[in-house]
Structure formats: structure tokens, C-alpha cells
């Protein structure tokens, strides 16, 4: 199957052959372009054509050495794998909607009724937030470039943006071990920065007597050292604790 897909009708044929459901949403209010949805991802016509090209390319990736029967099974397998990524985004979307709709005390009953653990629920909520925030992340989940476990790790609020960018820009799908290793390096770097800032703070001049202080209470050099220390502490606490933290 060729990837030379130029028309929207050709793209629709490819999507239909792969069992991909396309929903027409109408024209966008700002751009006036027609918008379509596949799973939870929205596309214009250009995006639909690009998606079809990607699907066609996956067909060509099936080794010709396979028998015709195995080639067809391989294509069906790839299509099913793609649907699993879309299903993950759909689950995350629906769980987020449920969380927002729950009154006090209902969330626990909802999780129990759907047999969803607290950990899995938190992971799905994080995945939905990350997908809404970054289209690249959503596409990586939809195409199964990110496994559910890796997507859960990257979507945590405590994960540094540099690690997310590195994973999304990788040539090969990142593994759990790679993400955890990058996270450990980031944590070590944050701790080194915190210790360095602490040493700078200790080595800064002692506060001047009250009569010689500036109007806001601290000398300029000391205020700068304090700001540096607090920023480093904030970053280190976020990375090391794995939870958001604020330093007033």
C-alpha cells in the first residue's frame, strides 16, 4: 500500500481499511476548518491525511518475507495495538469526567463499582491532564509509542519537563527503566544544586545591624542568596518527594 496519499478520499479509504472510526465534528469556530475526531484526538483534513499516511507506512513495514496470511495478521495486530492506545486515552478522559462529577464521598464508591484501584485512577487522571496539555504526548499514547506504564511516569507532575521532552523526541519508544534512570539523574542534579545553594547561603555575609538594613529588611546580597536557595529547594522538593510543593 502506497504512502503517496494526497486526497481526503484516499485517506478515508485507508482509515476504513484499518478499522479506524472517524467522527466529523463540524467547522472550528476560529479557523473555520472542518474538524474530525479519532478516539480523543481531533484533526483537520491535513491531520487526517497525515494519519492515513502513517497507517499506510505501517503496512509497508510488514516484512514481505511473511506469508500473505501472516502479513494480514500482522496488519490486524498493528491496528489492534493502535486501538489500545486510543482506548487508554478514552479511559483517562471518562475517569476524569467521573472525578469532576462526583460529589463528596462518591469517588471511592465509583472506583469500587468499576474495580479501579487508587493508583491506576491517579495514573489515568495524570495521563488525561498531560494529553490535554501536550498534543505530542497524546499522539505518543494513541500510537502506543508510550506504553501505559511509561505514560503514567511521564505524566506525573513531579516529572521534569526535560525528561518528557527527551522521551517524546526519542527515535525509539522509551522504556520504564530509561525513564526511571533519567529521573534518578535529575533527582541527583537537583540535590547537588540544593547543596550548592545552601553553601552559597552560608558563605554570604551575615545580616547587617538593623540600623544599616535596607528598607525591606535585608541587604541586597542576602536577598539574592535567599531567592537562589529557595528556588533550588523548591525544585529539589518537587523532584525528590514526587509531589507538588510550594515554598512561600
N, C-alpha and C positions, 0 to 999 in steps of 0.2 A: 504494500500500500504506500503510495507516494505521500511525501510531506509537502508537496507543492500545492497547498490549499490556499486559494485566493478569494473565493466567493463564500458568502454566508451559507448558501445552499449546500456547498461541498462540506462545510463544517458541520452542518446539521446531519448530513449523511454519516459522517464519521462518528459523531456523538451517538446517534441512534444505533450504529453497529456495535458500539461498546456498551450499550445499555445505560447511557448517561441521560438522566432526565433534565430537561431544560425548561425552566419556567419563565415566561415573559412577564415582566413587572410594569411595563409601560415606559413612558418617557421621563427622564430625570428632570426635575424642576429647574435646575440651574443650567445644565449643559444641553437640555432638550434632546439628548440622545436616548435611544431605546436601551433599556436595561434588562438583563436576563440574570436568572439565578440558578446555580448548580449547587445543591446542598445548601450551605450557608454563605457561599461566596457569590458576589454579584459581578457581572461582566457587561461591558458594552459589546458591540458587534466585533470590534477588533480583538477583544479579550476572548470571545467565543472562538474565533478563528485560531488564535494562538493556542487555546486549549486543545482544539482539534488537531493541530499540528503536533502537539506534544503526545497525544494519544496515537497518532499515526507513526510517530517516531518510535514509540514503544513497541508497535507491531514489527517494525523493521529490526528492532533489537532482538527479536526472537531468532535464535540460530537456525539457519537454513538446513543445518545437518539433522535437525529433528524431523521426524516423520510428519506428514501432514496432520495426523491425528494429534500428536504431541504439540505441534505448533498451535493448533486451535485451543488445546487445553491450556497452553502457556498464556495465550492471549486472554482467555477467560479468567485465568488466575490473576493476571495483572489487573484486569478490570475489577475483579472482586476485591483485590487489595486496595485499589483506589477508593472503592466504596467504603471500606473500613475507615479510611481517613476522614471521609465526609461524615460517616456515622459518628465518629468521635467529636467532631465539631457540633453536630446536631445534638448529641447528648449534653455537651457542655452548655449549649445555648438553652436547651429546655430546663436543665438543672438550675441555671442562673435565673430563668423566669420563675421557677418554683420558689427559689430562695427569696426573690423580691416580693412574691405574692403571699408568702407565709406570714401569718400573724404570730404573736408571741406563743411559743410552745408548740407550734405546728411543724417546724423544721425537723425536729427529731422524729416526729411521727411520720413525716413524709419519707425520710431516709429509711426508717424501719419498714414502711409499707413497700418501698421499692427495693429493699435489700441492698442499700448503698451504704458503704462504710463512711465514716467521717473523713478518713484520709483520702479516699477516692473522690468524695464530694468536693473536698478542698482543692484537689488537683484539677478537677473539671472546671471549677469556678475560676481558677487561675488561668487555665487554658483559654477559656472564653474571653477573659479580660485581655490576655495577650493577643489573641486573634483579632479582637476588635481594635486594639491599639496599633497593631503592626500587620499590614496585609501580607508581608513576606512570611511572617510566622504562620498565618492562616493557610497560605498556599503550601508551605512546607508540611503542615499537618495533613492537609487534604490529599496531597500526593504521596503521603507516607514517607517523605524524606526524613521527617522526625517521627520516631516511634512514640507511643503513648507515654512511656517512661521518660524518655528524653524531653518530650514536650512538657511534661509535668515539672521536670527540673528547671528547664529554661524559663518557664512562666512564673516561677516564684518571684515575689517582689524583691527578695534579697539577692537574686542573681544579678551580678554586674552587667550592664548593657554591653560591655565589650565582649563578654563571653557569648551572649546571644548573637551579636553581630558576627562573631567568628564562626559560630555553628551554622548560621544561615548562609554564610558565604563559602562554606566548605565545599570541596569538589565531591566528596563522598558523604553519605549520611553519618552524622556524628553518633558515637556510641555513648552509653551511660558512663563507661569508665573514662572516656575522654572528657566528658563534661565534669565529672567529679574531680578529675585531675586538674582541670583548668580552675575549678572553684577553689581547690586546695591552694593552688599557686596564688590566686587572687587574695585569699584569706591571709596567707603568709606575707604578701606585699602590704596589705592593709595594716597588719600588726607591726611590720617594720616602720611604716610611716607614722604610726601612733607612737612608737618608742622614740623615733627621731624627733617628733614634735614635742614629746614630753621632755626630752633632753634640752631642746631649744628653750622651752619654757623655764626649765630650772636654771639655765645659764643666763637668762635675761636679767637685766638689772633689777634689784629689789625696788619695790614701790617707794617713791619719794615721800617725804613727810607730807601730811595733809595740807599744809600751807603752800606747798610747791606743786600740788597736783593740778592737772588741767581741770577745766570747768566740769567735765563729765565724770571726774573721779579717778582716772588712771592715766599715766603717761602714755604718749602715742606708741612707743616701742612695746610697752607691756600689752596695750590693747591689741596690737598686731600679733603678738605671740599668742595671746589668748584665743584670737579668732582662728589662727592656724591650728592650734591644738584642738579646739572644738570641732573644726571641720574634719580633721583626721580621726578624732574619736567617733564622730557620727558615722563616717564611712566604715570604720572598723567594727562598730557595734552592729551595723546592718548586716555586714558580711558574716561576722563570727556567730551572731545569735540566730541568723536565719529569719529574723522577724524585723518589721519596721521599728525604728527607734528615733526619738527626737531629743535633741539637746537644746534647751531654751537658751 
